[in-house]
């Protein structure tokens, strides 16, 4: 009976290690290719396509053939259409086999649409907000009293600042309440409209 527990423990540990190793090898296969993108979409994403009145946003294979997602920038709507399908301001006339571009008849003119990719521009290098002289937040006087390694004197100054801020906010609330009560006594509602 004493030998059985270590054997089960070793078996459980070996099984868990094998499961983690197998799951890790499966995760490595997930990143390189997406089943939702057409073949060669990575190359098309690198090129990008200029925006126009309509854009090619997606390609989907179905039982009826390929469907193309055409985005109308004026209407801000997507339309899934097949080849030579009418009923819209455009008709997809032809498509390349990789699904990266289509030829579209848009309001009487032929347009070559490439797979559209979003363009995200940086707002510049990130800068840290330092706030006041001690790095506090704007509009919060208490944040300027915080010190990284406080001494007892620093802690006392912080507690005094908190007490002072509490008194200031109470006085503001009392003034606002007195102003409301004064208006109500003069026959006006707190919003300024007379009451009757």
C-alpha positions in Angstrom: 0.0 0.0 0.0 2.9 2.3 0.7 4.3 1.8 -2.9 1.1 2.6 -4.7 0.9 6.4 -3.8 4.3 7.4 -5.2 3.5 5.4 -8.4 0.2 7.3 -8.9 1.9 10.6 -8.1 4.6 9.9 -10.7 2.0 8.9 -13.3 -0.1 12.0 -12.6 2.9 14.2 -12.9 4.1 12.6 -16.2 0.6 12.9 -17.7 0.4 16.6 -16.8 3.8 17.3 -18.2 2.9 15.5 -21.5 -0.4 17.4 -21.7 1.3 20.8 -21.3 4.0 19.9 -23.8 1.4 18.8 -26.4 -0.7 22.0 -25.8 2.4 24.2 -26.2 3.2 22.6 -29.6 -0.4 23.3 -30.7 -0.2 27.0 -29.7 2.8 27.4 -32.0 0.6 26.6 -35.0 -2.0 29.2 -34.2 -0.1 32.4 -34.9 1.2 32.1 -38.5 -2.0 31.7 -40.5 -5.6 32.7 -39.9 -8.5 30.7 -41.5 -10.5 33.9 -41.8 -8.1 35.7 -44.2 -7.9 34.8 -47.9 -4.6 33.3 -49.1 -1.9 35.9 -49.5 -3.7 38.5 -47.3 -0.5 39.2 -45.4 1.1 40.5 -48.5 -1.9 42.6 -49.4 -2.0 44.0 -45.9 1.5 45.1 -46.3 0.7 47.0 -49.5 -2.5 48.6 -48.3 -5.0 50.3 -50.6 -5.9 53.9 -50.9 -9.4 54.8 -49.7 -12.0 55.8 -52.3 -15.8 55.9 -52.7 -15.8 52.1 -52.3 -13.3 49.7 -50.7 -12.8 45.9 -50.8 -13.0 44.8 -47.2 -13.3 41.0 -47.3 -13.6 37.9 -49.3 -15.6 34.8 -48.3 -16.0 31.5 -50.1 -19.5 30.0 -50.1 -21.4 27.2 -51.9 -22.6 29.8 -54.6 -19.0 31.0 -55.2 -17.0 33.8 -53.7 -18.6 36.7 -52.0 -16.9 40.1 -51.7 -17.5 42.6 -49.0 -17.6 46.1 -50.6 -17.7 49.0 -48.2 -19.4 52.2 -49.4 -17.6 55.1 -47.7 -20.4 57.6 -48.3 -23.2 55.4 -46.9 -20.9 53.8 -44.3 -22.3 50.3 -45.1 -20.9 47.0 -46.1 -22.5 44.9 -48.9 -21.7 41.3 -49.5 -22.0 40.6 -53.2 -21.1 37.9 -55.7 -19.7 38.3 -59.2 -22.0 40.3 -61.6 -24.6 40.7 -58.9 -26.7 43.9 -59.5 -28.8 45.9 -57.1 -26.2 48.3 -55.8 -24.3 51.3 -57.0 -21.5 48.9 -58.1 -21.1 45.5 -59.8 -18.1 43.2 -59.2 -17.0 42.3 -62.7 -14.0 40.1 -62.0 -11.6 39.1 -59.2 -8.1 37.7 -59.1 -7.8 34.1 -57.9 -6.0 35.1 -54.7 -8.9 37.3 -53.6 -6.6 40.3 -53.1 -8.3 42.6 -55.7 -11.4 43.0 -57.8 -12.5 45.0 -60.8 -15.7 46.9 -60.1 -18.0 48.9 -62.3 -18.9 51.8 -60.0 -21.5 54.3 -61.4 -20.3 53.7 -65.0 -16.5 53.7 -64.4 -14.2 50.7 -63.9 -12.3 50.7 -60.7 -9.6 48.3 -59.5 -10.0 47.7 -55.8 -7.2 46.1 -53.6 -7.8 44.5 -50.2 -8.2 47.5 -47.8 -6.3 47.6 -44.6 -6.7 50.1 -41.8 -4.0 52.7 -41.3 -3.2 53.6 -37.7 -1.0 56.5 -37.1 1.0 57.2 -34.0 0.2 60.3 -32.0 3.9 60.7 -31.4 6.2 59.5 -28.6 4.5 58.9 -25.3 5.3 61.4 -22.6 4.7 61.0 -19.0 2.6 63.6 -17.2 4.6 65.0 -14.3 1.8 67.3 -13.0 2.9 69.8 -10.3 6.2 70.2 -8.7 5.8 66.9 -6.9 4.2 65.0 -9.8 0.5 65.4 -8.7 -2.6 65.2 -10.8 -4.2 68.4 -12.1 -7.2 69.6 -10.0 -6.4 67.3 -7.1 -4.4 69.2 -4.4 -4.0 66.0 -2.3 -1.9 64.3 -4.9 0.9 66.9 -4.5 1.3 65.9 -0.9 2.2 62.2 -1.5 5.9 61.3 -1.0 7.5 58.0 -2.0 9.3 57.3 1.3 7.6 59.6 3.8 9.1 60.6 7.1 6.8 61.2 10.1 6.8 65.0 9.2 5.8 64.3 5.6 3.0 62.0 6.8 1.8 64.7 9.2 1.8 67.3 6.4 -0.2 64.9 4.2 -2.8 64.3 6.9 -3.1 68.1 7.5 -3.7 68.6 3.8 -6.4 65.9 3.7 -8.1 67.5 6.7 -7.9 71.0 5.1 -9.4 69.6 1.8 -12.2 67.9 3.7 -13.1 71.3 5.4 -12.9 73.2 2.1 -15.3 70.7 0.4 -17.7 70.8 3.3 -17.8 74.6 3.2 -18.5 74.5 -0.6 -21.4 72.0 0.0 -22.8 74.2 2.7 -22.7 77.3 0.5 -24.4 75.5 -2.3 -27.1 74.2 0.1 -27.6 77.7 1.5 -27.9 79.2 -2.0 -30.6 76.6 -2.9 -32.5 77.3 0.4 -32.3 81.0 -0.2 -33.8 80.7 -3.7 -36.5 78.4 -2.4 -37.4 81.0 0.3 -37.6 83.8 -2.3 -40.2 81.8 -4.3 -37.9 80.2 -6.8 -37.1 76.6 -7.4 -33.5 75.6 -7.2 -33.3 75.7 -11.0 -34.2 79.4 -11.0 -37.9 79.0 -12.1 -40.5 80.6 -9.8 -42.7 78.3 -7.8 -46.5 78.6 -7.5 
